[in-house]
Amino acid sequence: MNPNFHDRWVGLRESARARIETRDYTKAELGVRLGSTGVGGGELVSGRAELGDVWIPGVEVFRRQVYQQKGRGYFSELGRLNEGLLNQIGIEPKQWASALMHRDSAKGFHIHPPFIPDGVSAEDWFKRLFLQSPCDYTLRCYDREQWDVMFFLTGLCEMVLVDERAGMDRRVMRFTIFGDSRPGPDNVAVVIPPGVAHALRSIGNEDLVMAYGTSTSFNPDWEGRIASDVENAPLPVDWANYLGGSSLG
């Protein structure tokens, strides 16, 4: 401890001085923050090259441009069929949807089942797909499993991804995405493969509105949940007791 630490707090009683702490504002390395305290979406795009050991294979994060129109609002593109990252990796969403999350609410973790071809183990398939031939996008079975492409239009989203695929390193990515209503470097979109659990929190001071495309049409049998009790709206304990139920959901 700095020998002068207590001197600057001489005006406090001794019991308080003994408990004083100060925050360390220095930043850890990007890869460490990605799996712990989190990073901005823009940092993922600019720092991708140094994140090979912690990046979840198959996840894509790409920057979006929001054009301010003074006095009117803003304009932004979601994607183009014949150029950009989605065209490069060969995803053409079969279904588009929108969702709204009220401020201070959360969703997930959601997870979709990966398609595994007959006669091959899941471990060997993922190794081939994402480690041995990561740029051979023709191997991916977009039409047999659900890949998500997420765009955020308003609000502020904290996203957490966890790789739960058999044989893959269990990596965690935690990052923040700004909706188009807050133009800046953290206006990004995200591609999430099946087998990667994903959770969202609305952490801004406005509702979070998202638009998302899926590589297949909605299938309720593919909508897995892990640790998703946060999505429940619990009743106050006295209400639940009065109603005679033991569940607060």
C-alpha positions as CSV (number, residue, x, y, z in Angstrom):
1,M,0.0,0.0,0.0
2,N,1.1,3.5,-0.7
3,P,2.6,4.9,2.6
4,N,0.8,8.2,2.0
5,F,-2.5,6.5,1.4
6,H,-4.0,7.3,4.8
7,D,-2.6,10.9,4.9
8,R,-5.0,12.1,2.3
9,W,-7.9,10.8,4.4
10,V,-6.8,12.3,7.6
11,G,-10.1,14.1,7.9
12,L,-12.0,10.8,8.4
13,R,-12.5,8.8,11.5
14,E,-10.0,5.9,11.8
15,S,-12.6,3.2,11.3
16,A,-13.6,4.7,7.9
17,R,-10.0,5.2,6.9
18,A,-9.2,1.6,7.5
19,R,-11.9,0.5,5.0
20,I,-11.1,3.0,2.2
21,E,-10.5,1.6,-1.2
22,T,-9.8,3.4,-4.6
23,R,-10.9,2.1,-8.0
24,D,-8.2,1.0,-10.4
25,Y,-9.1,2.7,-13.7
26,T,-6.3,1.0,-15.7
27,K,-7.6,-1.4,-18.4
28,A,-6.8,-5.0,-18.6
29,E,-5.9,-6.5,-22.0
30,L,-8.7,-6.7,-24.4
31,G,-8.9,-10.5,-24.4
32,V,-9.2,-10.6,-20.6
33,R,-11.9,-7.9,-20.5
34,L,-13.9,-9.7,-23.2
35,G,-14.4,-12.8,-21.0
36,S,-14.9,-10.8,-17.7
37,T,-15.9,-7.2,-17.4
38,G,-16.8,-6.8,-21.0
39,V,-15.8,-4.6,-23.9
40,G,-17.5,-2.3,-26.4
41,G,-18.7,-3.8,-29.7
42,G,-16.4,-1.5,-31.6
43,E,-13.4,-2.8,-29.8
44,L,-14.2,-6.3,-31.1
45,V,-14.2,-5.1,-34.7
46,S,-10.9,-3.1,-34.4
47,G,-9.2,-5.7,-32.1
48,R,-10.3,-8.9,-33.8
49,A,-6.7,-9.8,-34.9
50,E,-5.5,-10.1,-31.3
51,L,-8.5,-12.1,-30.0
52,G,-7.9,-15.4,-31.8
53,D,-7.3,-17.3,-28.6
54,V,-10.5,-16.1,-26.9
55,W,-12.9,-15.5,-29.9
56,I,-15.8,-18.0,-30.3
57,P,-15.4,-19.6,-33.7
58,G,-18.2,-18.8,-36.0
59,V,-19.3,-15.7,-34.2
60,E,-19.1,-12.6,-36.4
61,V,-19.3,-8.9,-35.3
62,F,-19.4,-6.2,-38.0
63,R,-19.6,-2.5,-37.8
64,R,-22.7,-0.6,-39.0
65,Q,-22.9,3.0,-40.2
66,V,-25.6,5.2,-38.8
67,Y,-26.2,8.4,-40.8
68,Q,-27.5,11.3,-38.8
69,Q,-30.1,13.5,-40.6
70,K,-30.1,16.8,-38.7
71,G,-33.5,17.8,-37.4
72,R,-35.1,14.7,-38.7
73,G,-33.5,11.6,-37.2
74,Y,-31.1,9.0,-38.7
75,F,-30.8,6.3,-41.3
76,S,-28.9,3.1,-41.2
77,E,-28.6,0.0,-43.4
78,L,-29.0,-3.6,-42.1
79,G,-27.4,-5.4,-44.9
80,R,-27.1,-6.0,-48.6
81,L,-27.7,-9.3,-50.4
82,N,-24.7,-9.0,-52.7
83,E,-21.9,-7.5,-50.6
84,G,-20.7,-7.3,-47.0
85,L,-20.1,-9.9,-44.4
86,L,-23.4,-11.8,-44.7
87,N,-22.8,-12.2,-48.4
88,Q,-19.2,-13.4,-47.7
89,I,-20.2,-16.1,-45.3
90,G,-23.3,-17.1,-47.3
91,I,-26.1,-16.3,-44.9
92,E,-29.5,-15.4,-46.4
93,P,-32.0,-15.2,-43.6
94,K,-35.2,-17.1,-44.2
95,Q,-37.1,-15.2,-41.6
96,W,-37.0,-11.6,-40.2
97,A,-38.4,-10.6,-36.9
98,S,-38.3,-7.7,-34.4
99,A,-38.3,-7.7,-30.6
100,L,-38.6,-5.0,-27.9
101,M,-37.0,-5.3,-24.4
102,H,-38.1,-2.8,-21.8
103,R,-35.3,-1.0,-19.9
104,D,-33.7,-3.1,-17.1
105,S,-35.0,-6.4,-18.6
106,A,-33.1,-9.4,-19.8
107,K,-33.4,-12.5,-22.0
108,G,-31.6,-15.8,-22.2
109,F,-29.5,-17.7,-22.2
110,H,-31.0,-19.0,-25.4
111,I,-29.4,-21.7,-27.5
112,H,-30.1,-23.6,-30.7
113,P,-29.1,-27.1,-31.6
114,P,-26.3,-27.6,-34.1
115,F,-26.9,-30.0,-37.0
116,I,-24.4,-32.9,-37.0
117,P,-24.2,-35.1,-40.2
118,D,-24.7,-38.8,-39.9
119,G,-21.6,-40.8,-39.4
120,V,-19.4,-38.1,-37.8
121,S,-19.0,-37.1,-34.2
122,A,-19.9,-33.6,-33.1
123,E,-16.4,-33.0,-31.9
124,D,-14.9,-34.0,-35.3
125,W,-17.5,-32.0,-37.2
126,F,-16.9,-28.8,-35.3
127,K,-13.2,-29.3,-35.6
128,R,-13.5,-29.5,-39.4
129,L,-16.0,-26.7,-39.7
130,F,-14.4,-24.0,-37.5
131,L,-10.8,-25.0,-36.9
132,Q,-9.5,-26.9,-40.0
133,S,-11.6,-25.1,-42.7
134,P,-13.0,-21.9,-41.0
135,C,-13.2,-20.0,-44.3
136,D,-15.0,-22.7,-46.3
137,Y,-18.5,-21.4,-45.7
138,T,-20.0,-23.9,-48.2
139,L,-19.6,-26.6,-45.4
140,R,-22.1,-24.8,-43.2
141,C,-25.6,-26.2,-43.0
142,Y,-27.5,-22.9,-42.7
143,D,-30.7,-24.5,-43.9
144,R,-30.6,-27.3,-41.2
145,E,-29.8,-25.2,-38.1
146,Q,-30.6,-21.8,-36.8
147,W,-28.0,-19.0,-37.1
148,D,-29.0,-15.6,-35.8
149,V,-28.1,-12.2,-37.2
150,M,-28.9,-9.5,-34.7
151,F,-29.2,-5.7,-35.3
152,F,-30.1,-3.2,-32.6
153,L,-32.1,-0.1,-33.5
154,T,-32.6,1.7,-30.1
155,G,-31.2,1.4,-26.7
156,L,-28.1,-0.1,-25.2
157,C,-27.5,-3.9,-25.2
158,E,-25.1,-6.0,-23.1
159,M,-24.6,-9.3,-24.8
160,V,-23.0,-12.5,-23.4
161,L,-22.0,-15.4,-25.5
162,V,-20.9,-18.9,-24.3
163,D,-19.6,-21.6,-26.5
164,E,-21.3,-24.9,-25.4
165,R,-20.4,-27.0,-28.5
166,A,-19.0,-30.4,-27.8
167,G,-15.2,-30.5,-28.2
168,M,-14.8,-26.8,-28.4
169,D,-13.1,-24.6,-25.8
170,R,-15.7,-23.1,-23.5
171,R,-15.1,-19.4,-24.3
172,V,-17.1,-16.4,-23.1
173,M,-17.6,-13.1,-24.9
174,R,-19.2,-10.2,-23.1
175,F,-19.7,-6.9,-25.0
176,T,-21.9,-3.9,-25.4
177,I,-23.8,-2.8,-28.5
178,F,-25.3,0.7,-29.0
179,G,-28.6,0.9,-30.9
180,D,-28.9,3.2,-33.9
181,S,-30.4,5.8,-31.7
182,R,-26.9,6.2,-30.2
183,P,-24.6,6.5,-33.2
184,G,-21.0,5.7,-32.6
185,P,-18.3,3.0,-32.9
186,D,-20.3,0.5,-30.9
187,N,-23.0,0.3,-33.6
188,V,-22.4,-3.3,-34.6
189,A,-24.3,-6.4,-35.7
190,V,-23.7,-9.9,-34.5
191,V,-23.9,-13.4,-36.1
192,I,-24.4,-16.2,-33.6
193,P,-24.0,-19.9,-34.5
194,P,-26.1,-22.7,-33.1
195,G,-24.5,-24.2,-30.0
196,V,-23.5,-20.8,-28.7
197,A,-25.6,-19.7,-25.8
198,H,-26.6,-16.0,-25.9
199,A,-28.1,-13.6,-23.3
200,L,-29.1,-10.0,-23.7
201,R,-29.6,-7.2,-21.1
202,S,-31.2,-3.8,-21.8
203,I,-28.9,-1.5,-19.8
204,G,-29.7,1.9,-21.3
205,N,-32.3,4.5,-20.3
206,E,-34.6,3.6,-23.2
207,D,-36.3,0.4,-24.5
208,L,-34.1,-1.9,-26.6
209,V,-35.5,-2.6,-30.0
210,M,-33.8,-5.2,-32.2
211,A,-34.3,-6.7,-35.7
212,Y,-33.0,-10.1,-36.4
213,G,-32.8,-12.6,-39.2
214,T,-32.5,-16.4,-38.9
215,S,-31.1,-18.8,-41.4
216,T,-34.2,-21.0,-40.9
217,S,-37.8,-20.3,-40.0
218,F,-38.8,-20.4,-36.4
219,N,-39.0,-23.9,-34.8
220,P,-40.0,-24.0,-31.2
221,D,-38.2,-27.4,-30.7
222,W,-34.9,-25.6,-31.4
223,E,-35.5,-22.9,-28.7
224,G,-33.3,-24.2,-25.8
225,R,-33.0,-22.3,-22.5
226,I,-30.2,-22.4,-20.0
227,A,-30.3,-20.4,-16.7
228,S,-33.2,-18.3,-18.1
229,D,-35.1,-17.6,-14.9
230,V,-34.3,-13.9,-15.4
231,E,-37.1,-13.9,-18.0
232,N,-39.7,-14.6,-15.3
233,A,-41.8,-11.9,-13.7
234,P,-41.9,-13.0,-10.1
235,L,-44.8,-12.0,-7.9
236,P,-44.1,-10.3,-4.5
237,V,-43.6,-12.9,-1.8
238,D,-46.7,-11.9,0.1
239,W,-48.8,-12.1,-3.1
240,A,-47.5,-15.6,-3.8
241,N,-48.2,-16.6,-0.2
242,Y,-51.7,-15.2,-0.4
243,L,-52.4,-17.1,-3.6
244,G,-51.3,-20.3,-2.0
245,G,-48.6,-21.1,-4.5
246,S,-45.0,-21.9,-3.7
247,S,-43.8,-20.6,-7.1
248,L,-43.0,-17.0,-7.5
249,G,-43.0,-17.1,-11.3
